[in-house]
Amino acid sequence: MTGLNDDMRELGRFAEPSLYILVALGEGPKHGYAIMTDVEDFTGQPLGPGTLYGALARLEKRGFIEALEPEERRRPYRLTALGATTLRVQLQGLAGFARLGLSRLGGAS
């Protein structure tokens, strides 16, 4: 499990919102409001605009996402190949962590 924290640092400060954004973009390009709505749908927690746009800037700077041409005043973003690979690695690490935690609880789900 040593690598999980190191891997999460790759997503930058506020790694959890960054991971949520990558998951939201996993099914295709979305603009900011669509990302916020999707994240709230699958987490049950709102993602504020400040958190969203700060994380988008960090993810774009690291090459995990890219901004597309604006569509009617909205700028969609999409995952890059590096972003998709990073997301896959993050989710696999989290799945391993979940399996470990469940096994320590005696297999409780």
C-alpha positions in Angstrom: 0.0 0.0 0.0 3.0 2.3 0.1 2.4 3.6 -3.4 -1.2 4.8 -2.8 -0.3 8.0 -1.1 2.5 8.7 -3.6 0.1 8.1 -6.5 -2.6 10.4 -5.0 0.0 13.2 -4.7 0.3 13.1 -8.5 -3.2 14.5 -8.6 -2.1 17.5 -6.6 -3.6 19.3 -3.6 -7.2 18.3 -3.0 -6.7 14.9 -4.7 -10.2 13.7 -4.0 -11.9 16.4 -6.1 -9.3 15.8 -8.9 -10.1 12.1 -8.9 -13.9 12.8 -9.0 -13.3 15.1 -12.0 -11.3 12.5 -13.8 -14.0 9.9 -13.2 -16.6 12.4 -14.5 -14.6 12.9 -17.7 -14.1 9.1 -18.1 -17.3 8.8 -20.1 -16.5 11.8 -22.4 -16.0 15.5 -22.5 -18.0 17.8 -20.2 -18.1 21.4 -19.3 -17.7 22.7 -15.8 -21.4 22.7 -14.8 -21.9 19.2 -16.2 -18.8 18.0 -14.2 -20.2 19.5 -11.0 -23.6 17.9 -11.6 -22.1 14.5 -12.4 -19.8 14.6 -9.4 -22.7 15.5 -7.1 -24.8 12.7 -8.6 -22.2 10.0 -7.9 -20.8 11.3 -4.6 -23.9 12.9 -3.1 -21.7 16.0 -2.2 -21.6 19.2 -4.2 -18.3 20.3 -5.7 -18.1 24.1 -5.5 -16.9 26.2 -8.4 -13.7 27.3 -6.7 -12.7 23.7 -6.0 -13.8 22.6 -9.5 -11.9 25.3 -11.4 -8.8 25.1 -9.2 -8.7 21.3 -9.7 -9.3 21.7 -13.5 -6.4 24.1 -13.8 -4.1 21.7 -11.9 -5.2 18.7 -13.9 -4.7 20.6 -17.2 -1.3 21.8 -16.1 -0.2 18.2 -15.4 -1.5 17.1 -18.8 -4.3 14.8 -17.4 -7.1 16.8 -19.1 -7.3 19.3 -22.0 -9.7 22.1 -22.6 -11.6 21.9 -25.9 -13.0 24.8 -28.0 -15.8 26.6 -26.2 -19.4 25.7 -27.1 -21.9 28.5 -26.5 -19.8 30.2 -23.8 -19.0 26.8 -22.1 -15.6 25.2 -22.3 -15.6 21.4 -22.3 -12.7 19.4 -21.0 -11.7 15.9 -21.9 -9.3 13.3 -20.5 -5.9 12.9 -22.2 -4.3 9.5 -22.6 -2.1 10.3 -19.6 -5.2 11.2 -17.6 -7.0 8.0 -18.5 -3.9 6.0 -17.5 -3.6 8.0 -14.2 -7.3 7.4 -13.5 -7.0 3.7 -14.1 -3.9 3.4 -11.8 -5.7 5.5 -9.1 -8.8 3.4 -9.2 -6.9 0.1 -9.2 -4.9 1.3 -6.1 -8.2 2.3 -4.4 -9.7 -1.1 -5.2 -6.7 -2.8 -3.6 -7.0 -0.6 -0.6 -10.7 -1.4 -0.3 -10.0 -5.2 -0.5 -7.4 -4.9 2.2 -9.8 -3.0 4.5 -12.6 -5.4 3.9 -10.3 -8.4 4.6 -9.2 -6.9 7.9 -12.9 -6.6 8.8 -13.3 -10.3 8.2 -14.6 -10.0 4.7 -17.5 -7.7 5.6 -18.9 -5.8 2.7 
